[in-house]
Amino acid sequence: MKTPRPPRGFRDFPPDVMILRKELFSKLERVFQRYGFDPIDTPALEYWETLAGKYGEEAENRLIWRFQDPWSGREYTLRYDLTVPLARFIASHRDQPMPFKRYHIGPVWRHEEPQKGRYREFYQCDADIVGSPYPEADAEIIELTIDALKALGFKEGFRVRINDRRLLRGIFEQELGITDPLPVYRAIDKLDKIGLEGVEAELRKIGLRDDTIDKIKNIIGFRGEPDESLQWIEEKYSGNKLVSEAIEHLNSIIELVGGDGPVEIDLSLVRGLDYYTGPIVEVVLDRPRIGSVAGGGRYDNLIGMFTGQPTPATGVSIGIERIIDAGIELGIYSLSKKTLTQAQVIVLDHNYYSYAWRVASRLREAGVNTRIDLSRSSQKAQRKKAKRLGIRYLIFIGEKEAVNGKVTVYDSVTGERREVEFERIEMIL
């Protein structure tokens, strides 16, 4: 019989993987909470009209999981990201105090071609600030992102790339006279995947002249330290209002976050989603080359598409799946932890199983994660299972222990063996 498997791009997670994932989610939650963000959740399903017109042509024609309910005839979609659902949430819950700071950890679905670091079902870990148009909010998002990467074990070896959509609009639309910039932005957004020659070919398909393409190549090849970069851009495009607005905003961000460390200005960063309006940010690892591991930016017009009122917002999405893949490859993470169990009750004589059961119950009441044999296995088989799982404490129960109201505790790490009174059993840890 053929072994059943999940669909392509979907995965099962055995206990060792889930233990690691939950530990990392907990670390992220602690960072989010330290910055004053609170959790929310939204449904896995949204109405198609909620997502339509928010992501751009490629996402809406190819990547969004879209289907019709056979009973009602209504069109639904699986959640594509956590940002548009947040915008819909704000429109549905207008009594939230502003600025509204939320984090959201949950699965999203995209009809991608599965490959390393890219899945059709994956988790996003988002933090967003709604209601502040000021650079302080963008700076907090960037600082939170850096702290999150460090909390996840990446103390160094990553870069935080920053740009601003107003820079792009000022340079590409006004200075270069490109009237339909979105296809250009989408071509540039593929730079890491297809390289500069590939981007050049895409721009030719759009119909741009060679001299315009050369100017675009020069622009997107620029990256550097924030202070010098912003000064160079300001001098080069000093008469452009959009560029000046972006520079002022970015300078305020850099003043708060600091220009040292992993932050750099990168004019090739465009972020493919159509809803960005201001600063945009992306985090990439020096190695392995796995694409961005976090990204986001300011989207001041998105919520207004639901409410009819302008509502500033900014946020970041941390790509935990790629971070896990990279962390395992780099040796930052290990899958050696096979269980959360701390103690295994080894039943030497099943005539005294009821006493062993009482021991397990007392340990559990004391907060000790405890297993007990449920298969009437031999002592050897019980010990073998415990060793395979890496359980530290083995609690032996036989006639001697039951008669004397004690247990024999073996610490598999130190090799220490001792007898403990039943009333003091919780003291083993």
C-alpha positions as CSV (number, residue, x, y, z in Angstrom):
1,M,0.0,0.0,0.0
2,K,1.3,3.5,-0.9
3,T,2.2,5.6,2.1
4,P,-0.1,8.6,2.4
5,R,1.6,11.9,2.4
6,P,0.5,15.5,2.9
7,P,0.0,17.7,-0.3
8,R,3.1,19.3,-1.9
9,G,4.2,22.3,0.1
10,F,2.5,21.1,3.3
11,R,4.3,19.4,6.1
12,D,3.9,17.2,9.2
13,F,5.8,18.2,12.3
14,P,7.0,15.4,14.6
15,P,7.5,16.2,18.3
16,D,11.2,17.2,18.1
17,V,10.4,19.8,15.4
18,M,7.3,21.0,17.2
19,I,9.3,21.4,20.5
20,L,11.8,23.6,18.7
21,R,9.1,25.6,16.9
22,K,7.1,26.3,20.1
23,E,10.3,27.4,21.9
24,L,11.0,29.9,19.1
25,F,7.4,31.1,19.1
26,S,7.7,31.7,22.8
27,K,10.9,33.7,22.4
28,L,9.2,35.9,19.8
29,E,6.2,36.4,21.9
30,R,8.3,37.5,24.8
31,V,10.0,40.1,22.5
32,F,6.7,41.3,21.2
33,Q,5.3,41.6,24.7
34,R,8.3,43.5,26.0
35,Y,7.5,46.2,23.4
36,G,3.9,46.5,24.6
37,F,2.2,44.4,21.8
38,D,-0.8,42.3,22.6
39,P,-2.0,39.2,20.7
40,I,-5.0,38.8,18.4
41,D,-6.1,36.1,16.0
42,T,-8.3,36.2,12.9
43,P,-10.0,33.4,10.9
44,A,-8.1,31.2,8.4
45,L,-10.8,32.0,5.9
46,E,-11.7,35.5,4.5
47,Y,-14.2,36.5,1.9
48,W,-12.5,36.9,-1.5
49,E,-13.7,40.6,-1.7
50,T,-11.7,41.3,1.5
51,L,-8.4,40.3,-0.1
52,A,-9.2,41.4,-3.7
53,G,-7.3,44.5,-4.9
54,K,-4.8,44.5,-2.0
55,Y,-1.8,42.4,-3.1
56,G,-1.2,43.0,-6.8
57,E,-1.8,41.0,-10.0
58,E,0.6,38.1,-9.4
59,A,-0.6,37.3,-6.0
60,E,-4.3,37.6,-6.8
61,N,-4.1,35.7,-10.1
62,R,-1.7,32.9,-9.0
63,L,-0.8,32.7,-5.4
64,I,-4.0,33.2,-3.4
65,W,-5.9,30.0,-2.5
66,R,-9.4,30.9,-3.7
67,F,-12.4,28.7,-3.9
68,Q,-16.2,28.8,-4.1
69,D,-18.4,27.4,-1.3
70,P,-20.5,24.8,-3.1
71,W,-23.5,25.4,-0.8
72,S,-23.7,29.2,-0.8
73,G,-21.9,30.0,-4.0
74,R,-19.8,32.6,-2.0
75,E,-16.2,33.0,-2.9
76,Y,-13.6,32.5,0.0
77,T,-9.9,32.6,0.3
78,L,-7.3,31.1,2.7
79,R,-5.4,33.8,4.6
80,Y,-2.6,35.1,2.3
81,D,-0.8,37.1,5.0
82,L,-1.7,38.6,8.4
83,T,-1.7,42.3,7.4
84,V,-4.9,42.5,5.3
85,P,-6.8,40.5,8.0
86,L,-5.5,43.1,10.5
87,A,-6.8,45.9,8.4
88,R,-10.2,44.1,8.2
89,F,-10.0,43.5,12.0
90,I,-9.5,47.3,12.7
91,A,-12.4,48.1,10.4
92,S,-14.6,45.6,12.3
93,H,-13.4,46.7,15.8
94,R,-13.1,50.5,15.7
95,D,-13.2,50.8,19.5
96,Q,-9.5,49.8,19.9
97,P,-7.4,52.5,21.6
98,M,-4.8,54.1,19.3
99,P,-2.0,53.5,18.6
100,F,-3.1,49.9,18.5
101,K,-0.2,47.5,18.9
102,R,-0.8,43.9,18.1
103,Y,1.2,40.8,17.3
104,H,-0.2,37.8,15.5
105,I,1.4,34.3,15.0
106,G,-0.5,32.1,12.7
107,P,-0.5,30.0,9.5
108,V,-1.0,31.5,6.0
109,W,-1.3,29.9,2.7
110,R,0.2,30.7,-0.7
111,H,0.0,28.7,-4.0
112,E,3.8,28.9,-4.4
113,E,6.1,26.4,-6.2
114,P,7.5,24.5,-3.1
115,Q,11.3,24.8,-2.6
116,K,13.8,25.3,0.2
117,G,12.6,27.9,2.5
118,R,9.3,28.3,0.6
119,Y,6.1,26.4,1.5
120,R,2.4,26.5,0.6
121,E,1.4,26.5,4.3
122,F,3.7,28.4,6.7
123,Y,3.6,30.5,9.8
124,Q,4.1,34.2,9.9
125,C,4.9,36.2,13.1
126,D,3.8,39.8,12.7
127,A,3.9,42.9,14.8
128,D,2.1,46.0,13.7
129,I,1.4,49.5,15.0
130,V,-1.9,51.1,13.8
131,G,-2.6,54.8,14.3
132,S,0.8,56.5,14.4
133,P,2.1,58.3,11.2
134,Y,5.4,59.2,12.9
135,P,8.9,57.8,12.4
136,E,8.9,56.7,16.0
137,A,6.5,53.9,15.1
138,D,8.7,52.7,12.2
139,A,11.8,52.9,14.4
140,E,10.2,50.7,17.1
141,I,9.3,48.1,14.5
142,I,12.9,48.0,13.2
143,E,14.3,47.9,16.7
144,L,11.9,45.1,17.6
145,T,12.9,43.2,14.5
146,I,16.6,43.4,15.4
147,D,15.9,42.3,19.0
148,A,13.7,39.4,17.7
149,L,16.5,38.1,15.4
150,K,18.9,38.2,18.4
151,A,16.5,36.5,20.7
152,L,16.1,33.7,18.1
153,G,19.9,33.2,18.2
154,F,21.1,35.3,15.3
155,K,23.4,37.6,17.3
156,E,25.1,38.7,14.1
157,G,25.3,37.8,10.4
158,F,22.2,39.6,9.3
159,R,21.5,42.9,7.5
160,V,18.5,45.2,7.9
161,R,17.8,46.8,4.5
162,I,15.8,50.0,4.5
163,N,14.2,52.0,1.7
164,D,11.1,54.2,1.3
165,R,8.4,53.9,-1.3
166,R,8.4,57.7,-1.6
167,L,12.0,57.5,-2.7
168,L,11.0,55.1,-5.4
169,R,8.1,57.2,-6.5
170,G,10.2,60.3,-6.5
171,I,13.1,58.8,-8.4
172,F,11.3,56.3,-10.8
173,E,8.1,58.1,-11.5
174,Q,9.1,61.7,-11.3
175,E,12.8,61.8,-12.1
176,L,12.8,59.0,-14.7
177,G,9.2,59.7,-16.0
178,I,8.0,56.1,-15.6
179,T,4.2,56.4,-15.8
180,D,3.4,52.8,-14.8
181,P,5.9,51.9,-12.1
182,L,4.3,48.7,-10.6
183,P,5.7,46.4,-13.3
184,V,9.1,48.0,-12.8
185,Y,8.9,47.5,-9.0
186,R,7.9,43.9,-9.5
187,A,10.9,43.3,-11.8
188,I,13.3,44.9,-9.3
189,D,11.8,42.9,-6.5
190,K,13.1,39.7,-8.2
191,L,16.7,40.9,-8.1
192,D,17.8,38.3,-5.5
193,K,16.1,35.5,-7.4
194,I,17.1,36.3,-11.1
195,G,20.1,38.7,-10.7
196,L,20.8,42.0,-12.4
197,E,20.7,40.5,-15.9
198,G,17.4,38.9,-15.2
199,V,16.0,42.2,-14.0
200,E,17.3,43.9,-17.1
201,A,15.5,41.4,-19.3
202,E,12.3,41.9,-17.4
203,L,12.6,45.7,-17.8
204,R,13.1,45.2,-21.6
205,K,9.9,43.1,-21.7
206,I,8.0,46.0,-20.1
207,G,9.2,48.2,-23.0
208,L,11.7,50.5,-21.3
209,R,14.4,52.2,-23.3
210,D,18.0,51.2,-22.9
211,D,19.0,54.5,-21.3
212,T,16.2,54.3,-18.8
213,I,17.2,50.7,-18.0
214,D,20.9,51.8,-17.4
215,K,19.7,54.5,-15.0
216,I,17.6,52.0,-13.1
217,K,20.5,49.6,-12.9
218,N,22.7,52.4,-11.4
219,I,20.0,53.3,-8.9
220,I,19.3,49.8,-7.6
221,G,23.0,49.0,-7.4
222,F,23.3,51.6,-4.6
223,R,23.5,50.6,-1.0
224,G,25.5,51.8,2.0
225,E,25.7,53.2,5.5
226,P,22.5,55.2,6.4
227,D,24.1,58.6,7.1
228,E,26.3,58.8,4.0
229,S,23.6,57.2,1.8
230,L,20.8,59.5,2.8
231,Q,23.1,62.5,2.3
232,W,24.1,61.3,-1.2
233,I,20.5,60.7,-2.2
234,E,19.4,64.1,-0.9
235,E,22.1,65.9,-2.8
236,K,21.4,64.0,-6.0
237,Y,17.6,64.6,-5.9
238,S,17.5,67.8,-3.9
239,G,14.6,69.3,-5.8
240,N,12.2,66.4,-5.4
241,K,9.5,66.8,-2.8
242,L,8.8,63.1,-2.3
243,V,12.5,62.3,-2.0
244,S,12.9,65.1,0.6
245,E,9.9,63.7,2.6
246,A,11.4,60.2,2.6
247,I,14.8,61.4,3.6
248,E,13.4,63.4,6.5
249,H,11.4,60.4,7.7
250,L,14.3,58.0,7.3
251,N,16.8,60.3,9.1
252,S,14.4,60.4,12.1
253,I,14.2,56.6,12.1
254,I,18.0,56.3,11.9
255,E,18.5,58.8,14.7
256,L,16.4,56.6,17.0
257,V,17.6,53.2,15.9
258,G,21.2,54.2,15.3
259,G,23.2,54.1,12.1
260,D,25.7,51.5,13.4
261,G,25.2,47.8,13.3
262,P,23.2,45.8,10.7
263,V,21.2,48.7,9.2
264,E,21.8,49.8,5.6
265,I,20.0,51.9,3.0
266,D,19.3,49.8,-0.2
267,L,17.6,51.4,-3.2
268,S,17.0,47.9,-4.7
269,L,14.5,47.1,-2.0
270,V,11.0,47.7,-3.3
271,R,8.8,45.0,-1.4
272,G,6.5,43.5,-4.0
273,L,3.1,44.1,-2.3
274,D,1.2,47.1,-3.6
275,Y,0.0,48.5,-0.3
276,Y,3.3,49.9,1.0
277,T,3.4,53.7,1.1
278,G,6.5,54.8,3.1
279,P,9.5,53.2,4.8
280,I,10.0,49.5,3.9
281,V,12.4,47.1,5.6
282,E,13.7,43.6,4.9
283,V,16.1,41.4,6.8
284,V,18.5,39.1,5.1
285,L,21.1,36.6,6.4
286,D,24.7,36.7,5.3
287,R,24.4,32.9,5.1
288,P,22.8,30.7,4.0
289,R,21.4,32.5,1.0
290,I,17.7,31.8,1.7
291,G,16.0,35.1,0.9
292,S,14.6,37.5,3.3
293,V,13.7,36.3,6.8
294,A,11.7,39.3,7.8
295,G,10.1,42.2,6.0
296,G,7.5,44.9,6.2
297,G,6.9,48.6,6.1
298,R,4.4,51.4,6.3
299,Y,1.0,51.0,4.7
300,D,-1.0,54.1,5.5
301,N,-3.8,53.5,2.9
302,L,-4.7,49.9,3.4
303,I,-7.0,50.2,6.4
304,G,-8.7,53.1,4.8
305,M,-9.8,50.8,1.9
306,F,-12.1,49.2,4.5
307,T,-13.0,52.2,6.7
308,G,-13.0,55.1,4.2
309,Q,-10.8,57.0,6.6
310,P,-7.0,57.4,6.4
311,T,-5.4,55.3,9.1
312,P,-1.6,55.1,9.4
313,A,0.0,51.8,10.1
314,T,3.4,50.1,10.0
315,G,4.6,46.6,10.8
316,V,6.9,43.7,10.2
317,S,6.4,40.0,9.4
318,I,9.1,37.6,10.7
319,G,9.5,34.5,8.5
320,I,10.0,31.9,11.1
321,E,10.1,29.0,8.6
322,R,13.2,30.3,6.9
323,I,14.7,31.3,10.2
324,I,14.3,27.7,11.4
325,D,15.7,26.2,8.2
326,A,18.7,28.6,8.4
327,G,19.2,28.0,12.1
328,I,19.3,24.2,11.7
329,E,21.8,24.5,8.8
330,L,24.0,26.9,10.7
331,G,23.9,24.8,13.9
332,I,22.2,27.4,15.9
333,Y,19.2,25.1,16.5
334,S,19.2,21.4,17.3
335,L,16.5,18.8,17.1
336,S,18.0,16.7,19.9
337,K,15.1,17.4,22.3
338,K,12.7,14.6,21.6
339,T,10.2,15.1,24.4
340,L,9.0,17.6,27.1
341,T,8.8,14.8,29.6
342,Q,11.0,15.3,32.7
343,A,10.4,12.0,34.5
344,Q,9.5,8.5,33.6
345,V,8.0,6.1,36.1
346,I,9.5,2.7,35.5
347,V,7.2,-0.1,36.8
348,L,9.4,-3.0,38.0
349,D,6.5,-5.2,39.1
350,H,3.0,-4.5,37.7
351,N,1.5,-5.9,40.9
352,Y,2.3,-2.5,42.4
353,Y,1.1,-0.5,39.4
354,S,-1.5,1.4,41.6
355,Y,1.3,2.7,43.7
356,A,3.3,3.7,40.6
357,W,0.1,5.5,39.4
358,R,-0.1,7.5,42.7
359,V,3.6,8.5,42.3
360,A,2.9,9.7,38.7
361,S,-0.1,11.6,39.9
362,R,1.8,13.3,42.7
363,L,4.6,14.3,40.3
364,R,2.1,15.8,37.8
365,E,0.3,17.7,40.6
366,A,3.7,19.2,41.5
367,G,4.2,20.4,37.9
368,V,6.6,17.7,36.8
369,N,6.0,16.4,33.2
370,T,5.7,12.7,33.9
371,R,5.2,9.5,31.8
372,I,4.2,6.1,33.1
373,D,4.2,2.8,31.3
374,L,0.9,2.1,29.6
375,S,1.9,-1.0,27.6
376,R,2.8,-3.4,30.5
377,S,6.3,-3.4,29.0
378,S,9.3,-5.0,30.6
379,Q,11.7,-2.9,32.7
380,K,14.3,-3.1,29.9
381,A,11.8,-1.9,27.3
382,Q,10.6,1.0,29.6
383,R,14.2,2.1,30.1
384,K,15.0,1.8,26.4
385,K,12.1,4.1,25.5
386,A,13.1,6.6,28.2
387,K,16.7,6.7,26.9
388,R,15.6,7.1,23.3
389,L,13.5,10.1,24.3
390,G,16.2,11.6,26.5
391,I,14.1,11.6,29.7
392,R,16.4,12.7,32.5
393,Y,14.7,11.3,35.7
394,L,13.8,7.6,36.0
395,I,11.5,6.8,38.9
396,F,11.7,3.1,39.8
397,I,8.7,1.4,41.5
398,G,8.9,-2.2,42.7
399,E,7.9,-4.2,45.7
400,K,10.5,-2.6,48.0
401,E,9.4,1.0,47.1
402,A,5.7,0.2,47.4
403,V,6.0,-1.5,50.8
404,N,8.3,1.2,52.2
405,G,6.4,4.2,50.7
406,K,9.4,5.4,48.8
407,V,10.7,5.7,45.2
408,T,14.1,5.1,43.7
409,V,15.2,8.0,41.5
410,Y,17.9,7.7,38.9
411,D,19.3,10.9,37.3
412,S,20.5,9.8,33.8
413,V,22.6,13.0,33.4
414,T,24.7,12.8,36.6
415,G,24.4,9.1,37.2
416,E,23.2,9.7,40.8
417,R,20.7,7.2,42.3
418,R,18.9,7.8,45.5
419,E,15.8,6.9,47.5
420,V,13.1,9.5,48.2
421,E,10.1,9.4,50.5
422,F,6.7,9.4,48.7
423,E,5.8,12.6,50.5
424,R,8.9,14.3,49.1
425,I,8.8,13.0,45.6
426,E,8.3,16.4,44.1
427,M,11.8,17.4,45.4
428,I,13.5,15.2,42.8
429,L,13.9,18.2,40.4
